[in-house]
Amino acid sequence: MTTIILFASLFLFIILGLPIGIAIGLACLATIVLASNIDIFVILDQALKGINSSVIMSISFFTLAGILMGRGGISKRLLDLSNALIGWVKGGLAMVTVLTSMFFAAISGSGPATVGAIGSFMIPEMKRNRYGTSFGAGLTAVAGSLGVIIPPSIPFILYGVVAEVSIGKLFAAGIIPGILIGILLMFASYLVLRKKDIVLDTKRSSFGEIAKATWKAKWSLLAPIIVLGGIYLGWFTPTEASVVAVVYAFIVGMFIHKNLGRKELYESLTETLQLLGATIYMVGLSFTFAYILTIERIPNAIVETLTSISDNKWVLLILINLFLLLVGAFIDVVVSIVILTPILLPIAIQIGIDPVHFGVIMILNLAIGYVTPPFGVNLFVASAVSKSPIESIFKASVPFLFVMLLSLILIIVFPFLSLYLPSLIG
């Protein structure tokens, strides 16, 4: 009865159009009042406990760091480097978009932030070169999802907190899958564009031009090296790394690139507060939701139900992945991680899936949700940047969504893609 009230009320409030965070809080309240002996003040207590964490604090700082780096000229220099490397080939601008998204993902930790930062440069450029506005926006929306795969990744931080898994190992686990997805997206963009009449106005870069672009982008390239290298070498924790990222972004943007002034700093802080105000309360209430799940032993019941359907590892994996793909299309990735990890991780462990490997599988599934309606937040960002309708952007993104699904299958079937680098970390 508790399970029915909890989930039925949640979906009812979502259908009624309430914000997802409010819907979660009201679902918790309805469950406690109607079907549980839990103290009603648990809602507030667990929400505060959920967000009162040094690791959760790192989300705020990584968010601010990504915004500062975008406004501080880092994304533009990464773009110039990518253009020097591969901008001259057929479909080069599309490949530049993917490669720059990979670079920026290693700074921002956010999918929508990557789409906004890279799309504002690349979508108009692809339109000018006859790639098509919808194509450019669709590719950017999909490539932006690399922001939650390549570390530092905010969803990996949340998963690490909920699953009690090393965040450093999760960051390492996302590197090879992120590179694999990027390479496949570049190859797919070439296949889509190989017969299209596009403008090739960029000549092949000489070694000197590549070296010059690399030198100009050196401060941009150093950002992920300092942040991730410091974590892996044990110099600082992920939370401390997020503060280092903010300080680094401020110094580079203000004193080296000189793109950050008082106006840009104010706008960066305002944008960060708006993003956090829209998400942190959801995180807290999601922890309350997860607490009720645990107290009422709902995850145990779900595990027993699924394993009664089949004890075959691959059947259960297929069911889990289909469920995650569906959830990702309707619910924010942050909320999904906090609520679903306590439910699905025990099943994954029971069928022999490493928690780190399962984290990559889960985040990649939910990352695909960034580009699948009706939630599809990357689609909305790409639409705002390109001024194109979401329907046409989604249609153009379909070939690249198949690439994401292919990558997901490869990562599931070959666990070493996710586990090799974490195995090297003590």
MIKEMAR-772274 format. One record per residue (C-alpha): residue number from 1; chain; x, y, z; residue in one letter. Coordinates in steps of 0.001 Angstrom, whole numbers, plus 500000, padded with zeros to 6 digits. Example, Ala and Ser with C-alpha at 12.3 -4.5 7.8 and 13.67 -1.06 7.14 Angstrom:
// MIKEMAR-772274
   resi   chain       c1       c2       c3   resn
      1       A   512300   495500   507800      a
      2       A   513670   498940   507140      s
This chain:
// MIKEMAR-772274
   resi   chain       c1       c2       c3   resn
      1       A   500000   500000   500000      m
      2       A   502829   502398   500889      t
      3       A   504533   501774   497548      t
      4       A   501332   502430   495617      i
      5       A   500601   505710   497431      i
      6       A   504211   506934   497140      l
      7       A   504585   506370   493403      f
      8       A   500952   507018   492409      a
      9       A   500917   510372   494178      s
     10       A   504287   511295   492650      l
     11       A   503087   510623   489104      f
     12       A   499754   512322   489804      l
     13       A   501433   515536   490926      f
     14       A   503768   515437   487912      i
     15       A   500823   514943   485539      i
     16       A   499083   517908   487183      l
     17       A   502060   520013   486106      g
     18       A   503674   520688   489473      l
     19       A   507448   521241   489505      p
     20       A   509231   517933   490018      i
     21       A   510723   518984   493370      g
     22       A   507323   520036   494756      i
     23       A   505793   516803   493422      a
     24       A   508407   514744   495291      i
     25       A   507825   516641   498540      g
     26       A   504034   516306   498322      l
     27       A   504333   512584   497486      a
     28       A   506437   512104   500629      c
     29       A   503893   514064   502679      l
     30       A   500930   512077   501309      a
     31       A   502670   508760   502000      t
     32       A   503598   509693   505582      i
     33       A   500089   510976   506395      v
     34       A   498100   508194   504711      l
     35       A   500173   505030   504960      a
     36       A   503067   505341   507373      s
     37       A   503942   505844   511028      n
     38       A   506959   507993   510150      i
     39       A   507164   511387   511880      d
     40       A   506113   514133   509468      i
     41       A   509177   516205   510404      f
     42       A   511315   513530   508739      v
     43       A   510623   515326   505443      i
     44       A   512564   518385   506552      l
     45       A   515132   516452   508577      d
     46       A   516162   514124   505740      q
     47       A   516110   516927   503144      a
     48       A   518532   518983   505255      l
     49       A   520741   515951   505876      k
     50       A   520795   515235   502159      g
     51       A   522087   518657   501156      i
     52       A   524252   519238   504254      n
     53       A   527177   517377   502762      s
     54       A   530603   518542   501706      s
     55       A   530312   516433   498567      v
     56       A   526975   518021   497654      i
     57       A   528689   521369   498193      m
     58       A   531039   520495   495344      s
     59       A   528066   520592   492943      i
     60       A   527667   524307   493674      s
     61       A   531335   525065   493086      f
     62       A   531660   522936   489934      f
     63       A   528554   524670   488558      t
     64       A   530074   528106   489240      l
     65       A   533438   527009   487810      a
     66       A   531828   525847   484559      g
     67       A   529950   529130   484145      i
     68       A   533056   531215   484909      l
     69       A   535093   529225   482388      m
     70       A   532442   529699   479736      g
     71       A   532314   533464   480275      r
     72       A   536071   533716   480751      g
     73       A   536955   532801   477175      g
     74       A   538002   529204   477834      i
     75       A   535374   527658   475546      s
     76       A   536382   529934   472627      k
     77       A   540036   528881   472869      r
     78       A   539055   525215   473026      l
     79       A   536974   525795   469909      l
     80       A   539921   527349   468066      d
     81       A   542144   524394   469003      l
     82       A   539573   521849   467815      s
     83       A   539141   523769   464573      n
     84       A   542899   523727   463951      a
     85       A   543011   519963   464544      l
     86       A   540071   518730   462456      i
     87       A   538159   521716   461110      g
     88       A   539524   521256   457590      w
     89       A   538023   517793   456859      v
     90       A   534626   517097   455293      k
     91       A   532088   517716   458028      g
     92       A   534870   519258   460074      g
     93       A   532666   521782   461899      l
     94       A   530502   518952   463198      a
     95       A   533579   517109   464430      m
     96       A   534873   520337   465975      v
     97       A   531572   520635   467847      t
     98       A   531960   517144   469310      v
     99       A   535654   517531   470144      l
    100       A   535122   520910   471793      t
    101       A   532203   519468   473764      s
    102       A   534546   516750   475003      m
    103       A   537104   519357   476089      f
    104       A   534474   521530   477756      f
    105       A   532824   518518   479416      a
    106       A   536096   518003   481260      a
    107       A   535563   521453   482751      i
    108       A   531834   522025   483243      s
    109       A   530450   518697   484562      g
    110       A   527052   519637   483130      s
    111       A   525196   518687   479945      g
    112       A   523077   521839   479492      p
    113       A   526073   524080   480304      a
    114       A   528095   522349   477576      t
    115       A   525294   522817   475040      v
    116       A   524945   526505   475896      g
    117       A   528666   527265   475852      a
    118       A   529526   525376   472650      i
    119       A   526235   525860   470820      g
    120       A   526414   529649   470976      s
    121       A   529572   529489   468820      f
    122       A   529073   526399   466674      m
    123       A   525392   526382   465721      i
    124       A   525541   529755   463868      p
    125       A   528820   528686   462234      e
    126       A   527318   525412   460973      m
    127       A   524301   527324   459679      k
    128       A   526595   529699   457764      r
    129       A   528388   526728   456164      n
    130       A   525132   525061   455043      r
    131       A   525170   522235   457578      y
    132       A   521634   523208   458545      g
    133       A   520528   524880   461765      t
    134       A   518558   521849   462978      s
    135       A   521476   519527   462280      f
    136       A   523859   521781   464209      g
    137       A   521477   522101   467143      a
    138       A   520706   518361   467204      g
    139       A   524365   517355   467157      l
    140       A   525241   519924   469836      t
    141       A   522396   518702   472050      a
    142       A   523672   515109   471875      v
    143       A   527358   516056   472202      a
    144       A   526469   518175   475219      g
    145       A   525393   515050   477087      s
    146       A   529109   514205   477303      l
    147       A   529151   516833   480046      g
    148       A   527804   514255   482506      v
    149       A   530004   511370   481297      i
    150       A   533484   512879   481044      i
    151       A   534690   513957   484512      p
    152       A   534240   516017   486569      p
    153       A   530572   515009   486385      s
    154       A   527939   516347   488774      i
    155       A   525725   513223   488357      p
    156       A   528731   511015   489197      f
    157       A   529185   513008   492410      i
    158       A   525553   512424   493379      l
    159       A   525702   508743   492507      y
    160       A   528873   508380   494568      g
    161       A   527157   509947   497588      v
    162       A   524021   507797   497349      v
    163       A   525796   504540   496423      a
    164       A   528738   505159   498776      e
    165       A   531191   504620   495935      v
    166       A   534521   506411   495451      s
    167       A   533901   509554   493400      i
    168       A   537502   509448   492169      g
    169       A   536918   505964   490738      k
    170       A   533643   507098   489156      l
    171       A   535423   510015   487513      f
    172       A   538057   507631   486160      a
    173       A   535341   505249   484945      a
    174       A   533815   507960   482752      g
    175       A   536967   508819   480805      i
    176       A   537157   505912   478316      i
    177       A   533357   505761   477712      p
    178       A   533328   509531   477129      g
    179       A   536156   509327   474599      i
    180       A   534499   506338   472896      l
    181       A   531192   508190   472547      i
    182       A   532964   511280   471197      g
    183       A   534820   509284   468538      i
    184       A   531637   507495   467455      l
    185       A   529728   510794   467268      l
    186       A   532429   512293   465044      m
    187       A   532361   509245   462761      f
    188       A   528551   509364   462595      a
    189       A   528580   513077   461722      s
    190       A   530968   512321   458858      y
    191       A   528646   509587   457543      l
    192       A   525617   511892   457734      v
    193       A   527412   514774   455984      l
    194       A   529601   512967   453448      r
    195       A   527170   513553   450559      k
    196       A   525835   516906   451709      k
    197       A   526705   520123   449893      d
    198       A   528515   521970   452662      i
    199       A   531035   524795   452539      v
    200       A   534672   523904   453172      l
    201       A   536251   527268   453881      d
    202       A   538886   526057   456342      t
    203       A   542194   524930   454896      k
    204       A   544304   522232   456492      r
    205       A   546234   523632   459446      s
    206       A   549996   523479   459466      s
    207       A   551936   522095   462409      f
    208       A   552795   525662   463393      g
    209       A   549133   526726   463397      e
    210       A   548176   523726   465523      i
    211       A   551018   524484   467928      a
    212       A   549903   528135   468113      k
    213       A   546274   527160   468836      a
    214       A   547457   524682   471478      t
    215       A   549574   527365   473137      w
    216       A   546632   529784   473207      k
    217       A   544446   527070   474756      a
    218       A   547036   525977   477325      k
    219       A   545193   527509   480285      w
    220       A   541962   525870   479125      s
    221       A   543632   522470   478768      l
    222       A   545287   522778   482165      l
    223       A   541943   523130   483983      a
    224       A   540855   519446   483870      p
    225       A   544454   518306   484379      i
    226       A   544759   520285   487608      i
    227       A   541310   519340   488911      v
    228       A   541336   515633   488039      l
    229       A   545068   515179   488567      g
    230       A   544768   516674   492038      g
    231       A   541989   514224   492925      i
    232       A   543784   511147   491581      y
    233       A   547102   512110   493169      l
    234       A   545412   512637   496513      g
    235       A   546240   516338   496738      w
    236       A   542625   517267   497426      f
    237       A   539134   515771   497729      t
    238       A   536441   516258   495053      p
    239       A   534936   519057   497157      t
    240       A   538289   520809   497485      e
    241       A   538843   520245   493759      a
    242       A   535620   522113   492998      s
    243       A   536884   525131   494963      v
    244       A   540236   524915   493154      v
    245       A   538308   524912   489849      a
    246       A   536477   528125   490823      v
    247       A   539689   529885   491872      v
    248       A   541456   528735   488702      y
    249       A   538559   529858   486473      a
    250       A   538494   533259   488207      f
    251       A   542241   533856   487879      i
    252       A   542410   532749   484233      v
    253       A   539281   534652   483190      g
    254       A   540074   537821   485128      m
    255       A   543842   538232   484892      f
    256       A   545057   536079   481965      i
    257       A   542302   536064   479336      h
    258       A   540800   539286   480778      k
    259       A   537286   538316   479660      n
    260       A   535834   538500   483165      l
    261       A   534857   541888   484540      g
    262       A   532570   542868   487362      r
    263       A   529536   542543   485092      k
    264       A   530502   539011   483982      e
    265       A   531220   537974   487570      l
    266       A   527842   539261   488710      y
    267       A   526075   537472   485851      e
    268       A   527990   534239   486595      s
    269       A   527032   534328   490273      l
    270       A   523421   535145   489426      t
    271       A   523177   532288   486902      e
    272       A   524742   529889   489396      t
    273       A   522269   530864   492120      l
    274       A   519352   530468   489715      q
    275       A   520502   526983   488695      l
    276       A   521152   525898   492277      l
    277       A   517872   527366   493482      g
    278       A   516056   525256   490899      a
    279       A   517890   522017   491723      t
    280       A   519252   521830   495282      i
    281       A   515835   521703   496939      y
    282       A   514967   518833   494579      m
    283       A   518093   517011   495723      v
    284       A   517113   517422   499384      g
    285       A   513547   516218   498896      l
    286       A   514828   513351   496763      s
    287       A   516849   512184   499767      f
    288       A   513624   512238   501799      t
    289       A   511943   510165   499103      f
    290       A   514846   507691   499144      a
    291       A   514673   507521   502971      y
    292       A   511000   506538   502839      i
    293       A   511822   503914   500228      l
    294       A   514469   502428   502515      t
    295       A   512404   502539   505737      i
    296       A   509457   500855   504035      e
    297       A   511804   498268   502458      r
    298       A   510464   499114   498993      i
    299       A   513804   498433   497227      p
    300       A   513821   494911   498712      n
    301       A   510326   494268   497409      a
    302       A   511260   495529   493936      i
    303       A   514397   493356   493902      v
    304       A   512346   490294   494825      e
    305       A   509738   491116   492165      t
    306       A   512280   491535   489371      l
    307       A   514310   488472   490322      t
    308       A   511094   486444   490414      s
    309       A   510528   487391   486774      i
    310       A   513931   486072   485772      s
    311       A   517269   485305   487367      d
    312       A   519068   485751   484049      n
    313       A   521605   488591   484266      k
    314       A   521015   489857   480742      w
    315       A   517216   489840   481010      v
    316       A   517409   491897   484200      l
    317       A   519939   494277   482634      l
    318       A   517663   494824   479642      i
    319       A   514717   495560   481963      l
    320       A   516798   497990   484050      i
    321       A   518108   499840   481005      n
    322       A   514675   500135   479378      l
    323       A   513328   501481   482659      f
    324       A   516159   504032   482973      l
    325       A   515707   505207   479373      l
    326       A   512004   505746   480075      l
    327       A   512660   507578   483334      v
    328       A   515315   509777   481706      g
    329       A   512749   511027   479208      a
    330       A   510473   512313   481986      f
    331       A   512485   513076   485140      i
    332       A   515586   515156   485829      d
    333       A   518829   513193   486077      v
    334       A   519596   514527   489580      v
    335       A   516272   513364   490995      v
    336       A   516477   510039   489153      s
    337       A   519890   509229   490635      i
    338       A   518913   509935   494239      v
    339       A   515610   508046   494039      i
    340       A   516524   505110   491806      l
    341       A   520043   504231   492986      t
    342       A   518828   502632   496261      p
    343       A   516305   500612   494228      i
    344       A   518411   499459   491277      l
    345       A   521915   499143   492726      l
    346       A   521038   496103   494923      p
    347       A   519701   494351   491820      i
    348       A   522864   495177   489891      a
    349       A   525086   493876   492702      i
    350       A   523007   490720   493008      q
    351       A   523558   489891   489318      i
    352       A   527280   490603   489552      g
    353       A   527558   494180   488240      i
    354       A   530295   496264   489839      d
    355       A   528827   499415   491511      p
    356       A   531263   501651   489595      v
    357       A   530329   500009   486277      h
    358       A   526647   500307   487120      f
    359       A   527146   504003   487852      g
    360       A   528426   504569   484318      v
    361       A   525534   502537   482869      i
    362       A   522987   504481   484907      m
    363       A   524387   507933   484112      i
    364       A   524674   507158   480390      l
    365       A   521043   505996   480281      n
    366       A   519912   509181   481995      l
    367       A   522208   511285   479782      a
    368       A   520300   509985   476758      i
    369       A   517230   511437   478481      g
    370       A   518789   514881   478011      y
    371       A   517922   514544   474310      v
    372       A   514614   512654   474463      t
    373       A   511273   514470   474798      p
    374       A   509314   515478   476739      p
    375       A   512007   516361   479337      f
    376       A   515013   516655   476994      g
    377       A   516637   519660   478670      v
    378       A   519489   519752   476125      n
    379       A   516897   520077   473367      l
    380       A   515406   523131   475071      f
    381       A   518836   524753   475491      v
    382       A   519749   524022   471853      a
    383       A   516384   525407   470751      s
    384       A   516949   528615   472722      a
    385       A   520425   529040   471204      v
    386       A   519476   528176   467604      s
    387       A   515918   529626   467570      k
    388       A   514772   526359   465952      s
    389       A   511719   524300   466962      p
    390       A   512401   521370   469275      i
    391       A   510699   518946   466872      e
    392       A   513175   519614   464060      s
    393       A   516139   519476   466456      i
    394       A   515034   516126   467833      f
    395       A   514562   514735   464313      k
    396       A   518099   515805   463395      a
    397       A   519486   514265   466593      s
    398       A   518075   510771   465960      v
    399       A   521179   509351   464171      p
    400       A   523331   510517   467060      f
    401       A   520950   509060   469626      l
    402       A   521505   505688   467948      f
    403       A   525237   506261   468497      v
    404       A   524551   506850   472199      m
    405       A   522543   503628   472382      l
    406       A   525303   501709   470592      l
    407       A   527831   503119   473067      s
    408       A   525592   502062   475948      l
    409       A   525471   498493   474628      i
    410       A   529256   498380   474223      l
    411       A   529805   499672   477758      i
    412       A   527374   497098   479176      i
    413       A   528855   494164   477242      v
    414       A   532502   495158   477822      f
    415       A   532824   496246   481481      p
    416       A   536582   496846   481158      f
    417       A   535772   500045   479223      l
    418       A   534529   501468   482508      s
    419       A   536607   499524   485028      l
    420       A   540124   499559   483627      y
    421       A   541119   503056   484770      l
    422       A   539427   502751   488202      p
    423       A   541363   499507   488744      s
    424       A   544580   501545   488572      l
    425       A   543479   503793   491454      i
    426       A   544380   502677   494960      g
